[in-house]
Amino acid sequence: MGESLEIGKAVPSVLSKNHKGEEVKIEEAAAEGWTLFFFYPKAATPG
């Protein structure tokens, strides 16, 4: 399991895709204000 993010700490540099398939830099999205990231670890996997 990864480390928890703490209030006031820098957001890690991560590149991901949104629901439209567009690339999103998480640290840039978070810099715009309150941001919620939700991950589905078993999405698109059997079981």
PQR file of N, CA, C, O and H, with PARSE charges and radii, in Angstrom:
ATOM      1  N   MET A   1       0.845  -1.170   0.000 -0.4000 1.5000
ATOM      2  CA  MET A   1       0.000   0.000   0.000 -0.0000 2.0000
ATOM      3  C   MET A   1       0.894   1.237   0.000  0.5500 1.7000
ATOM      4  O   MET A   1       1.935   1.256   0.657 -0.5500 1.4000
ATOM      5  N   GLY A   2       0.490   2.255  -0.728 -0.4000 1.5000
ATOM      6  CA  GLY A   2       1.261   3.491  -0.812 -0.0000 2.0000
ATOM      7  C   GLY A   2       1.075   4.370   0.414  0.5500 1.7000
ATOM      8  O   GLY A   2       0.299   4.060   1.317 -0.5500 1.4000
ATOM      9  H   GLY A   2      -0.356   2.239  -1.261  0.4000 1.0000
ATOM     10  N   GLU A   3       1.799   5.461   0.418 -0.4000 1.5000
ATOM     11  CA  GLU A   3       1.706   6.407   1.528 -0.0000 2.0000
ATOM     12  C   GLU A   3       0.453   7.257   1.399  0.5500 1.7000
ATOM     13  O   GLU A   3       0.015   7.562   0.290 -0.5500 1.4000
ATOM     14  H   GLU A   3       2.430   5.713  -0.315  0.4000 1.0000
ATOM     15  N   SER A   4      -0.116   7.635   2.521 -0.4000 1.5000
ATOM     16  CA  SER A   4      -1.266   8.536   2.531 -0.0000 2.0000
ATOM     17  C   SER A   4      -0.797   9.954   2.265  0.5500 1.7000
ATOM     18  O   SER A   4       0.314  10.327   2.643 -0.5500 1.4000
ATOM     19  H   SER A   4       0.240   7.387   3.422  0.4000 1.0000
ATOM     20  N   LEU A   5      -1.645  10.748   1.611 -0.4000 1.5000
ATOM     21  CA  LEU A   5      -1.346  12.152   1.403 -0.0000 2.0000
ATOM     22  C   LEU A   5      -1.757  12.923   2.648  0.5500 1.7000
ATOM     23  O   LEU A   5      -2.811  12.661   3.228 -0.5500 1.4000
ATOM     24  H   LEU A   5      -2.547  10.444   1.303  0.4000 1.0000
ATOM     25  N   GLU A   6      -0.938  13.858   3.053 -0.4000 1.5000
ATOM     26  CA  GLU A   6      -1.245  14.675   4.214 -0.0000 2.0000
ATOM     27  C   GLU A   6      -1.587  16.084   3.772  0.5500 1.7000
ATOM     28  O   GLU A   6      -1.072  16.571   2.765 -0.5500 1.4000
ATOM     29  H   GLU A   6      -0.081  14.071   2.582  0.4000 1.0000
ATOM     30  N   ILE A   7      -2.454  16.734   4.526 -0.4000 1.5000
ATOM     31  CA  ILE A   7      -2.833  18.111   4.215 -0.0000 2.0000
ATOM     32  C   ILE A   7      -1.592  18.984   4.223  0.5500 1.7000
ATOM     33  O   ILE A   7      -0.789  18.941   5.156 -0.5500 1.4000
ATOM     34  H   ILE A   7      -2.872  16.338   5.343  0.4000 1.0000
ATOM     35  N   GLY A   8      -1.446  19.776   3.174 -0.4000 1.5000
ATOM     36  CA  GLY A   8      -0.315  20.689   3.072 -0.0000 2.0000
ATOM     37  C   GLY A   8       0.899  20.117   2.355  0.5500 1.7000
ATOM     38  O   GLY A   8       1.829  20.856   2.034 -0.5500 1.4000
ATOM     39  H   GLY A   8      -2.098  19.811   2.416  0.4000 1.0000
ATOM     40  N   LYS A   9       0.906  18.818   2.101 -0.4000 1.5000
ATOM     41  CA  LYS A   9       2.024  18.189   1.384 -0.0000 2.0000
ATOM     42  C   LYS A   9       1.817  18.307  -0.117  0.5500 1.7000
ATOM     43  O   LYS A   9       0.686  18.430  -0.587 -0.5500 1.4000
ATOM     44  H   LYS A   9       0.150  18.217   2.363  0.4000 1.0000
ATOM     45  N   ALA A  10       2.903  18.270  -0.861 -0.4000 1.5000
ATOM     46  CA  ALA A  10       2.828  18.351  -2.319 -0.0000 2.0000
ATOM     47  C   ALA A  10       2.151  17.106  -2.902  0.5500 1.7000
ATOM     48  O   ALA A  10       2.325  15.994  -2.404 -0.5500 1.4000
ATOM     49  H   ALA A  10       3.821  18.170  -0.479  0.4000 1.0000
ATOM     50  N   VAL A  11       1.390  17.319  -3.951 -0.4000 1.5000
ATOM     51  CA  VAL A  11       0.744  16.206  -4.655 -0.0000 2.0000
ATOM     52  C   VAL A  11       1.804  15.519  -5.509  0.5500 1.7000
ATOM     53  O   VAL A  11       2.593  16.196  -6.169 -0.5500 1.4000
ATOM     54  H   VAL A  11       1.249  18.222  -4.355  0.4000 1.0000
ATOM     55  N   PRO A  12       1.837  14.193  -5.508 -0.5600 1.5000
ATOM     56  CA  PRO A  12       2.831  13.496  -6.325  0.2800 2.0000
ATOM     57  C   PRO A  12       2.640  13.759  -7.815  0.5500 1.7000
ATOM     58  O   PRO A  12       1.528  14.020  -8.274 -0.5500 1.4000
ATOM     59  N   SER A  13       3.718  13.687  -8.546 -0.4000 1.5000
ATOM     60  CA  SER A  13       3.681  13.883  -9.996 -0.0000 2.0000
ATOM     61  C   SER A  13       3.234  12.587 -10.649  0.5500 1.7000
ATOM     62  O   SER A  13       3.995  11.623 -10.736 -0.5500 1.4000
ATOM     63  H   SER A  13       4.621  13.475  -8.173  0.4000 1.0000
ATOM     64  N   VAL A  14       1.973  12.579 -11.113 -0.4000 1.5000
ATOM     65  CA  VAL A  14       1.395  11.381 -11.706 -0.0000 2.0000
ATOM     66  C   VAL A  14       0.642  11.774 -12.965  0.5500 1.7000
ATOM     67  O   VAL A  14      -0.064  12.783 -12.985 -0.5500 1.4000
ATOM     68  H   VAL A  14       1.355  13.362 -11.043  0.4000 1.0000
ATOM     69  N   LEU A  15       0.789  10.991 -13.999 -0.4000 1.5000
ATOM     70  CA  LEU A  15       0.045  11.192 -15.243 -0.0000 2.0000
ATOM     71  C   LEU A  15      -0.993  10.080 -15.333  0.5500 1.7000
ATOM     72  O   LEU A  15      -0.661   8.900 -15.224 -0.5500 1.4000
ATOM     73  H   LEU A  15       1.363  10.172 -13.983  0.4000 1.0000
ATOM     74  N   SER A  16      -2.244  10.464 -15.531 -0.4000 1.5000
ATOM     75  CA  SER A  16      -3.320   9.489 -15.593 -0.0000 2.0000
ATOM     76  C   SER A  16      -4.274   9.872 -16.719  0.5500 1.7000
ATOM     77  O   SER A  16      -4.034  10.851 -17.427 -0.5500 1.4000
ATOM     78  H   SER A  16      -2.514  11.423 -15.620  0.4000 1.0000
ATOM     79  N   LYS A  17      -5.338   9.122 -16.887 -0.4000 1.5000
ATOM     80  CA  LYS A  17      -6.357   9.438 -17.897 -0.0000 2.0000
ATOM     81  C   LYS A  17      -7.689   9.630 -17.203  0.5500 1.7000
ATOM     82  O   LYS A  17      -8.002   8.941 -16.233 -0.5500 1.4000
ATOM     83  H   LYS A  17      -5.533   8.328 -16.312  0.4000 1.0000
ATOM     84  N   ASN A  18      -8.473  10.573 -17.709 -0.4000 1.5000
ATOM     85  CA  ASN A  18      -9.792  10.804 -17.150 -0.0000 2.0000
ATOM     86  C   ASN A  18     -10.818   9.902 -17.840  0.5500 1.7000
ATOM     87  O   ASN A  18     -10.459   9.053 -18.656 -0.5500 1.4000
ATOM     88  H   ASN A  18      -8.219  11.133 -18.498  0.4000 1.0000
ATOM     89  N   HIS A  19     -12.089  10.093 -17.506 -0.4000 1.5000
ATOM     90  CA  HIS A  19     -13.149   9.252 -18.055 -0.0000 2.0000
ATOM     91  C   HIS A  19     -13.334   9.418 -19.563  0.5500 1.7000
ATOM     92  O   HIS A  19     -14.005   8.606 -20.199 -0.5500 1.4000
ATOM     93  H   HIS A  19     -12.380  10.783 -16.843  0.4000 1.0000
ATOM     94  N   LYS A  20     -12.738  10.474 -20.137 -0.4000 1.5000
ATOM     95  CA  LYS A  20     -12.816  10.699 -21.589 -0.0000 2.0000
ATOM     96  C   LYS A  20     -11.584  10.165 -22.312  0.5500 1.7000
ATOM     97  O   LYS A  20     -11.487  10.268 -23.535 -0.5500 1.4000
ATOM     98  H   LYS A  20     -12.192  11.134 -19.620  0.4000 1.0000
ATOM     99  N   GLY A  21     -10.637   9.591 -21.556 -0.4000 1.5000
ATOM    100  CA  GLY A  21      -9.413   9.076 -22.145 -0.0000 2.0000
ATOM    101  C   GLY A  21      -8.344  10.135 -22.342  0.5500 1.7000
ATOM    102  O   GLY A  21      -7.303   9.859 -22.938 -0.5500 1.4000
ATOM    103  H   GLY A  21     -10.715   9.508 -20.563  0.4000 1.0000
ATOM    104  N   GLU A  22      -8.587  11.350 -21.847 -0.4000 1.5000
ATOM    105  CA  GLU A  22      -7.611  12.434 -21.981 -0.0000 2.0000
ATOM    106  C   GLU A  22      -6.577  12.350 -20.862  0.5500 1.7000
ATOM    107  O   GLU A  22      -6.915  12.028 -19.723 -0.5500 1.4000
ATOM    108  H   GLU A  22      -9.433  11.575 -21.363  0.4000 1.0000
ATOM    109  N   GLU A  23      -5.324  12.637 -21.184 -0.4000 1.5000
ATOM    110  CA  GLU A  23      -4.282  12.606 -20.164 -0.0000 2.0000
ATOM    111  C   GLU A  23      -4.437  13.792 -19.217  0.5500 1.7000
ATOM    112  O   GLU A  23      -4.721  14.914 -19.636 -0.5500 1.4000
ATOM    113  H   GLU A  23      -5.049  12.898 -22.109  0.4000 1.0000
ATOM    114  N   VAL A  24      -4.244  13.514 -17.937 -0.4000 1.5000
ATOM    115  CA  VAL A  24      -4.372  14.531 -16.894 -0.0000 2.0000
ATOM    116  C   VAL A  24      -3.155  14.433 -15.983  0.5500 1.7000
ATOM    117  O   VAL A  24      -2.811  13.349 -15.512 -0.5500 1.4000
ATOM    118  H   VAL A  24      -4.013  12.603 -17.596  0.4000 1.0000
ATOM    119  N   LYS A  25      -2.505  15.569 -15.736 -0.4000 1.5000
ATOM    120  CA  LYS A  25      -1.426  15.623 -14.756 -0.0000 2.0000
ATOM    121  C   LYS A  25      -2.075  15.951 -13.421  0.5500 1.7000
ATOM    122  O   LYS A  25      -2.629  17.036 -13.241 -0.5500 1.4000
ATOM    123  H   LYS A  25      -2.785  16.449 -16.119  0.4000 1.0000
ATOM    124  N   ILE A  26      -2.006  15.019 -12.493 -0.4000 1.5000
ATOM    125  CA  ILE A  26      -2.710  15.156 -11.230 -0.0000 2.0000
ATOM    126  C   ILE A  26      -2.270  16.400 -10.459  0.5500 1.7000
ATOM    127  O   ILE A  26      -3.105  17.076  -9.857 -0.5500 1.4000
ATOM    128  H   ILE A  26      -1.556  14.138 -12.639  0.4000 1.0000
ATOM    129  N   GLU A  27      -0.982  16.712 -10.466 -0.4000 1.5000
ATOM    130  CA  GLU A  27      -0.520  17.886  -9.715 -0.0000 2.0000
ATOM    131  C   GLU A  27      -1.069  19.186 -10.310  0.5500 1.7000
ATOM    132  O   GLU A  27      -1.274  20.155  -9.579 -0.5500 1.4000
ATOM    133  H   GLU A  27      -0.304  16.164 -10.954  0.4000 1.0000
ATOM    134  N   GLU A  28      -1.308  19.221 -11.626 -0.4000 1.5000
ATOM    135  CA  GLU A  28      -1.897  20.407 -12.255 -0.0000 2.0000
ATOM    136  C   GLU A  28      -3.373  20.536 -11.901  0.5500 1.7000
ATOM    137  O   GLU A  28      -3.851  21.638 -11.634 -0.5500 1.4000
ATOM    138  H   GLU A  28      -1.142  18.434 -12.220  0.4000 1.0000
ATOM    139  N   ALA A  29      -4.094  19.429 -11.895 -0.4000 1.5000
ATOM    140  CA  ALA A  29      -5.507  19.457 -11.526 -0.0000 2.0000
ATOM    141  C   ALA A  29      -5.661  19.900 -10.074  0.5500 1.7000
ATOM    142  O   ALA A  29      -6.547  20.694  -9.758 -0.5500 1.4000
ATOM    143  H   ALA A  29      -3.706  18.533 -12.112  0.4000 1.0000
ATOM    144  N   ALA A  30      -4.816  19.398  -9.201 -0.4000 1.5000
ATOM    145  CA  ALA A  30      -4.884  19.750  -7.782 -0.0000 2.0000
ATOM    146  C   ALA A  30      -4.520  21.218  -7.552  0.5500 1.7000
ATOM    147  O   ALA A  30      -5.019  21.829  -6.607 -0.5500 1.4000
ATOM    148  H   ALA A  30      -4.097  18.752  -9.457  0.4000 1.0000
ATOM    149  N   ALA A  31      -3.666  21.790  -8.391 -0.4000 1.5000
ATOM    150  CA  ALA A  31      -3.255  23.177  -8.232 -0.0000 2.0000
ATOM    151  C   ALA A  31      -4.409  24.143  -8.497  0.5500 1.7000
ATOM    152  O   ALA A  31      -4.352  25.302  -8.085 -0.5500 1.4000
ATOM    153  H   ALA A  31      -3.261  21.294  -9.159  0.4000 1.0000
ATOM    154  N   GLU A  32      -5.462  23.675  -9.186 -0.4000 1.5000
ATOM    155  CA  GLU A  32      -6.608  24.524  -9.500 -0.0000 2.0000
ATOM    156  C   GLU A  32      -7.555  24.689  -8.321  0.5500 1.7000
ATOM    157  O   GLU A  32      -8.454  25.528  -8.377 -0.5500 1.4000
ATOM    158  H   GLU A  32      -5.508  22.734  -9.521  0.4000 1.0000
ATOM    159  N   GLY A  33      -7.385  23.929  -7.273 -0.4000 1.5000
ATOM    160  CA  GLY A  33      -8.253  24.025  -6.097 -0.0000 2.0000
ATOM    161  C   GLY A  33      -8.579  22.642  -5.569  0.5500 1.7000
ATOM    162  O   GLY A  33      -7.845  21.682  -5.804 -0.5500 1.4000
ATOM    163  H   GLY A  33      -6.654  23.247  -7.227  0.4000 1.0000
ATOM    164  N   TRP A  34      -9.689  22.552  -4.854 -0.4000 1.5000
ATOM    165  CA  TRP A  34     -10.105  21.269  -4.281 -0.0000 2.0000
ATOM    166  C   TRP A  34     -10.318  20.258  -5.396  0.5500 1.7000
ATOM    167  O   TRP A  34     -11.017  20.528  -6.373 -0.5500 1.4000
ATOM    168  H   TRP A  34     -10.286  23.332  -4.663  0.4000 1.0000
ATOM    169  N   THR A  35      -9.714  19.101  -5.238 -0.4000 1.5000
ATOM    170  CA  THR A  35      -9.784  18.062  -6.262 -0.0000 2.0000
ATOM    171  C   THR A  35     -10.002  16.711  -5.590  0.5500 1.7000
ATOM    172  O   THR A  35      -9.376  16.405  -4.575 -0.5500 1.4000
ATOM    173  H   THR A  35      -9.146  18.881  -4.444  0.4000 1.0000
ATOM    174  N   LEU A  36     -10.883  15.917  -6.155 -0.4000 1.5000
ATOM    175  CA  LEU A  36     -11.147  14.585  -5.632 -0.0000 2.0000
ATOM    176  C   LEU A  36     -10.662  13.560  -6.651  0.5500 1.7000
ATOM    177  O   LEU A  36     -11.032  13.618  -7.823 -0.5500 1.4000
ATOM    178  H   LEU A  36     -11.392  16.166  -6.979  0.4000 1.0000
ATOM    179  N   PHE A  37      -9.842  12.632  -6.203 -0.4000 1.5000
ATOM    180  CA  PHE A  37      -9.368  11.541  -7.052 -0.0000 2.0000
ATOM    181  C   PHE A  37      -9.937  10.249  -6.509  0.5500 1.7000
ATOM    182  O   PHE A  37      -9.794   9.946  -5.324 -0.5500 1.4000
ATOM    183  H   PHE A  37      -9.541  12.584  -5.251  0.4000 1.0000
ATOM    184  N   PHE A  38     -10.579   9.493  -7.369 -0.4000 1.5000
ATOM    185  CA  PHE A  38     -11.184   8.237  -6.970 -0.0000 2.0000
ATOM    186  C   PHE A  38     -10.675   7.162  -7.905  0.5500 1.7000
ATOM    187  O   PHE A  38     -10.743   7.310  -9.125 -0.5500 1.4000
ATOM    188  H   PHE A  38     -10.695   9.740  -8.332  0.4000 1.0000
ATOM    189  N   PHE A  39     -10.168   6.089  -7.346 -0.4000 1.5000
ATOM    190  CA  PHE A  39      -9.577   5.024  -8.143 -0.0000 2.0000
ATOM    191  C   PHE A  39     -10.398   3.747  -7.991  0.5500 1.7000
ATOM    192  O   PHE A  39     -10.866   3.418  -6.901 -0.5500 1.4000
ATOM    193  H   PHE A  39     -10.113   5.968  -6.355  0.4000 1.0000
ATOM    194  N   TYR A  40     -10.562   3.049  -9.086 -0.4000 1.5000
ATOM    195  CA  TYR A  40     -11.232   1.757  -9.094 -0.0000 2.0000
ATOM    196  C   TYR A  40     -10.161   0.693  -9.356  0.5500 1.7000
ATOM    197  O   TYR A  40      -9.903   0.366 -10.515 -0.5500 1.4000
ATOM    198  H   TYR A  40     -10.182   3.316  -9.972  0.4000 1.0000
ATOM    199  N   PRO A  41      -9.542   0.155  -8.328 -0.5600 1.5000
ATOM    200  CA  PRO A  41      -8.430  -0.772  -8.545  0.2800 2.0000
ATOM    201  C   PRO A  41      -8.799  -2.048  -9.278  0.5500 1.7000
ATOM    202  O   PRO A  41      -7.937  -2.653  -9.916 -0.5500 1.4000
ATOM    203  N   LYS A  42     -10.048  -2.476  -9.209 -0.4000 1.5000
ATOM    204  CA  LYS A  42     -10.421  -3.724  -9.877 -0.0000 2.0000
ATOM    205  C   LYS A  42     -11.291  -3.486 -11.099  0.5500 1.7000
ATOM    206  O   LYS A  42     -11.843  -4.435 -11.656 -0.5500 1.4000
ATOM    207  H   LYS A  42     -10.748  -1.985  -8.691  0.4000 1.0000
ATOM    208  N   ALA A  43     -11.423  -2.247 -11.523 -0.4000 1.5000
ATOM    209  CA  ALA A  43     -12.235  -1.954 -12.712 -0.0000 2.0000
ATOM    210  C   ALA A  43     -11.595  -2.609 -13.937  0.5500 1.7000
ATOM    211  O   ALA A  43     -10.375  -2.612 -14.096 -0.5500 1.4000
ATOM    212  H   ALA A  43     -10.975  -1.475 -11.071  0.4000 1.0000
ATOM    213  N   ALA A  44     -12.428  -3.147 -14.771 -0.4000 1.5000
ATOM    214  CA  ALA A  44     -11.989  -3.778 -16.021 -0.0000 2.0000
ATOM    215  C   ALA A  44     -11.104  -5.013 -15.776  0.5500 1.7000
ATOM    216  O   ALA A  44     -10.284  -5.377 -16.619 -0.5500 1.4000
ATOM    217  H   ALA A  44     -13.419  -3.145 -14.641  0.4000 1.0000
ATOM    218  N   THR A  45     -11.282  -5.646 -14.613 -0.4000 1.5000
ATOM    219  CA  THR A  45     -10.548  -6.890 -14.336 -0.0000 2.0000
ATOM    220  C   THR A  45     -11.562  -7.955 -13.911  0.5500 1.7000
ATOM    221  O   THR A  45     -12.578  -7.625 -13.300 -0.5500 1.4000
ATOM    222  H   THR A  45     -11.948  -5.351 -13.928  0.4000 1.0000
ATOM    223  N   PRO A  46     -11.307  -9.198 -14.221 -0.5600 1.5000
ATOM    224  CA  PRO A  46     -12.235 -10.226 -13.784  0.2800 2.0000
ATOM    225  C   PRO A  46     -12.142 -10.433 -12.274  0.5500 1.7000
ATOM    226  O   PRO A  46     -11.038 -10.482 -11.731 -0.5500 1.4000
ATOM    227  N   GLY A  47     -13.256 -10.552 -11.601 -0.4000 1.5000
ATOM    228  CA  GLY A  47     -13.281 -10.842 -10.177 -0.0000 2.0000
ATOM    229  C   GLY A  47     -13.394  -9.650  -9.376  0.5500 1.7000
ATOM    230  O   GLY A  47     -13.428  -9.733  -8.148 -0.5500 1.4000
ATOM    231  H   GLY A  47     -14.152 -10.512 -12.042  0.4000 1.0000
TER
END
